[in-house]
Amino acid sequence: MVSGEHGTVIQLAAVQVRSEPGQPEANRAHAAPHIEQAAAQGARLVVLPELFSCGYVANRAIWDMAEAHDGGTARWIAATAARLGIYLGAGAAGTDGSDIFNTFLLAGPDGTIAGRAYKASAEANVFRRGRHEHLIESPIGRIGIGICADNQYAAHLELMHRLHADLILMPHAWPTPAKAGGPVKEKDVTEQQRRMTELPVLYARALGGAGGVRQPGRPAGPDRWCARPADDPEGLSAPRPVTDRRL
């Protein structure tokens, strides 16, 4: 990823682990050594999947798992990022006291929450859909966020380009579609595949999942962290430097 006239090379990693529904403390403890391994091998930004903390529960049971802005996951992400000197992002169910959101939090090495994004294409029977721009300004660049289904629509990637994102983080619980179907049109799939090659992308998905859903064409692998591209947990074992020019 590039920041500034000459650019800065950073290393990225995705931690792709299983999350047990309703077990945030156990899920955080399970992910910690994988995050530490990634940081020890040079990753400066580490991302966990959508709803990592509480597990992907697409029904109203998740309402009881929602956390306030300063809840356990936010405190843990901030403390872990500070301890390891990295940027750390993860998904959680969040609440503002009245509504429930599918939330992604990003913490910086200074131990503060750098920003939040709320899933725009969220499960409407469970979450309030976020309407904010999914962009977090940081010292390492303009970081765009697409939470799972957000990335299935061409409009979201077009927005990332209009906002001049330097990097797009794509935390998922489910794989992105390989073909059009339902509300996802052929234009969305074509534009997604084309535009995802124009910016650095860090893709993090949960392993396992309800109903045994897997990424198309790839079996579920053991828990591990891996570098971009993060859609092949078997194929990479060390962080990869990422550079790109601002578009």
N, C-alpha and C positions, 0 to 999 in steps of 0.2 A: 504494500500500500504506500502511496506517495503523499507526503505532506510538505508543502513549501516548494521553493523553486528547484532544489536539487533532489528532493525526495528523501524519505526515510524508510528503510527496510525494517519491517517487523515480522515476527513469526507468530502464526495463529494456530490454535488447536481446538478441536471439538471433543468434548467428553461425552460419549454416547453410552449411557448406562440404563439399567432397568430401574423404574421407580415403583414402589409399592403404594397403592392408593391409601391415602390417609395416614401415611407414616413419614412426615417431613423430617423428623430428627434422624431416623434410620436412613432415609434417602440421602440426606446431607452427609452423614457419616460414611456412607458407602461411596459417595463420589469423591470425598476429600483426597484419598491417596492417588486417584487418577489425575486430579487437578495438580497435586504436588509433583507427580511424575512429569506432567507436561511442562510445568514451570521450571523444573530442574533441568529439562532438556532445551530450554530457551524460548518457550512460548511466552509472549508478552500479553496476548489476549486469549482468553479461554472461554468457550461458550458451552453451556449445557442445554438440554432440550426444552421444548415447550412444556409448561406445567410440571417441570422436573420435581419441584419440592413436594407437591401433593399427589403427583401421579395424574395421568390423564383420565378424568372421570367426567363424561359428558352428560351428566344428569344433575339434579338438584342436590344430591348428596355433597357436591363440591362446595355448596354454600357454607356448610359448617367448617370447611377447611380454609376459607378466605382469610387473608391476613391484612392488617392495617399497613399503612406506608412504612411504619417503623417496626413491623412484625419480625418474627424469628428468621425468616429467610432473608429479609433485607439486612438484618444485623449480621447474619452469618456470611453473606456475600461480601459485605463491606469489610468485615474482620479478616476473611480469608484473602481478599484482594490485597489488603494492607500487609498482612503477614508475608505473603509471597511476592509482593511488589509487582502485581500484574493487574490488568483489567479482567474482570470476571463477570459474565452475564448468565442469567438463568431465568426460567419461567416459574411463575407461581400464580395461584388464585389470589387476587387482591380485592380490597374493598375500600371505598371512601366513606363508609358508614351507612350508605343507603343502597348502592349498586355494587354488583360483583363484576370483575373484569378478568379476562385472560391476559395476564400481565407479563412483560419481560423487563427485568431490572438489569442495569449495568453499573457495576461499582468500579472505582478507580483505585490505583495504588496508594492514594492518599486516605483511603478508608471511608470515602463518602460515596453516596449513590449519584453517579454521573447523570443518570436519566432513566426514564421509564417509557415503555411503549405499550399500548393497549390494542389487542387484536381487533382489527376492523371487520374482518369476515368471521367473527366469533359465532359460536353455537348460540343462536338467538333464544333458544328455550332455556338457556342457563346463564349466559353472560350479557351484560350491556356492551354493545359494540363501541369500540373506541373510534373517535373521529379526529384525533390529533395527528399532526404530521409525525411520521415515524422516523425521526432524525435526531440523533444525539450528538451535539458538538463536544469534542474532546481534544486534548493536546495532541493526540495521534491522528486526528482527522475527523471528518464528518461521517458518522457511523449511521447507516440506514438499518432499519429493523423491519423484517417481514415475518410475522408469526404464522407458520404453517399455511393455512388456506389463503392468507393474504398474498402469498407468492404465486398462487394459481391464476391470478388475473393480470393481464397485460398492463392494466392501469396502474397497478402498484409499482411495477418496475419502471414504467414511464415516469411516475412520481419521483422515484429515487434518482433518475437522471435529471429531472428538472430541478431537484434540490441539490444537485452536484455532490451526491454522496461519494465518498472515497472508497467505501467498503459496505457491503450488505451482509448482515447477519440473518440467518434463516433458521431459527430454532423450530423444530417440528416434533410432533408426536406421531404423525403419519407421513408416509412418503408423498412427494408431489406427484400429480397424475402424469402418466406417460401419453395419454390420449384424451381427446375431448369427451365430455359426457356430462349430462345434467346442466348445471349453470356454467360449467367451464367450456368455453367455445374453442373451436380450432384456432382462432386468432390468438387466444390466450396461451395455448400450448406452444404455438409457433413463435410468438413474441417472447415468451419466457425462455425458450431454448436459445433464441438469438441474443437477447439482451443480457442473459446471465453470463455470456462470454465477454461482455464489454466492461465489466467491473469485477474486482475481486469479490468472491462470495465464500462465506463460511457457513456450511450447512451442518446442523447438528440434529439428529433424530434420536428418539427413544428406542431402545432395543426391546424386543418382546412386544407387549401391547395387547390390548383386549382383542380377543378373537384370533390371536396368532397372526395379526397382519404384519407383513414384511414388505420391505422395499421391492418393487417389481424386479424379478430376475436375480435377487440376492438373498441368500439365507441369513437368518439372524446369527451374528457372531457373538463371541464372548464380550463382556464388558471391557471397554478399553477407550483410550483417547486416541485421536488421530488428527492429522493435519489436513488442510484444504487440498483437494476437494474431500469433504467429509462424508460422501455417500458410499464409501467402500471401506468398512471397518477392518477388512482383512488385508487391504492393500498397502497401508502406510504405517510406519512405526516411529517416525520422528517428525518434529515440526518442520514445515517447509517455508523458506523465506518467500514473501509475497511482495511484488512491486507492481505498480501500475501508474499510469499518468492520470491526472484529473481530467475528466471529459468536459 
